[in-house]
C-alpha cells in the first residue's frame, strides 16, 4: 500500500464516516470499512504528532536563539 499523506487519509476517512452516517455501507462491507477507518485515523494521528513535535522543536530553537536579557 502506498504511503498516504494527511490530506488523502482525511478525505477517505470523511467519505467513510459520511457513508456510515447515512447508512450507505452494506453490512457485508461494514467491518472492512471500520478497519480501514481505524487505519486512516492512525495515519492522521501519526502525522499530527510528528508535525507537533517538529513545530515544538522549531519554537524551542527560536527561543534558544533569542538574546538573553540581563
C-alpha positions as CSV (number, residue, x, y, z in Angstrom):
1,X,0.0,0.0,0.0
2,X,1.3,3.4,-0.9
3,X,2.0,5.8,1.9
4,X,-0.8,8.2,2.4
5,X,-0.4,11.8,3.2
6,X,-2.6,13.5,5.8
7,X,-5.0,15.2,3.3
8,X,-5.6,11.9,1.4
9,X,-6.2,9.9,4.6
10,X,-8.5,12.6,6.0
11,X,-10.5,12.8,2.7
12,X,-11.0,9.0,2.6
13,X,-11.9,8.9,6.3
14,X,-14.5,11.6,5.8
15,X,-16.0,9.6,2.9
16,X,-16.3,6.5,5.2
17,X,-17.8,8.5,8.0
18,X,-20.3,10.0,5.7
19,X,-21.3,6.6,4.3
20,X,-21.6,5.3,7.9
21,X,-23.8,8.2,9.0
22,X,-26.1,7.8,6.0
23,X,-26.2,4.0,6.2
24,X,-24.9,3.6,2.7
25,X,-22.5,0.8,3.5
26,X,-23.7,-2.8,3.0
27,X,-23.5,-4.9,6.1
28,X,-21.0,-7.2,4.3
29,X,-18.6,-4.3,3.9
30,X,-19.1,-2.7,7.3
31,X,-16.3,-4.5,9.1
32,X,-13.8,-3.7,6.3
33,X,-14.8,0.0,6.3
34,X,-14.4,0.3,10.0
35,X,-11.0,-1.3,9.9
36,X,-10.0,1.0,7.1
37,X,-11.2,4.0,9.1
38,X,-9.1,2.9,12.0
39,X,-6.0,2.7,9.8
40,X,-6.7,6.1,8.4
41,X,-7.1,7.6,11.9
42,X,-3.8,6.1,12.9
43,X,-2.2,7.7,9.8
44,X,-3.7,11.1,10.6
45,X,-2.8,10.9,14.3
46,X,0.8,9.9,13.5
47,X,1.2,12.8,11.1
48,X,-0.3,15.3,13.6
49,X,2.0,14.1,16.4
50,X,5.1,14.3,14.1
51,X,4.1,17.8,13.0
52,X,3.5,18.9,16.6
53,X,7.0,17.6,17.6
54,X,8.6,19.4,14.6
55,X,6.8,22.7,15.4
56,X,7.7,22.5,19.1
57,X,11.4,21.9,18.1
58,X,11.4,24.9,15.8
59,X,9.8,27.0,18.6
60,X,12.3,25.8,21.1
61,X,15.2,26.5,18.7
62,X,13.8,30.0,18.2
63,X,13.6,30.6,22.0
64,X,17.2,29.4,22.3
65,X,18.3,31.9,19.6
66,X,16.8,34.9,21.5
67,X,19.3,37.2,23.0
68,X,19.4,36.8,26.8
69,X,18.1,39.7,28.8
70,X,20.2,40.7,31.9
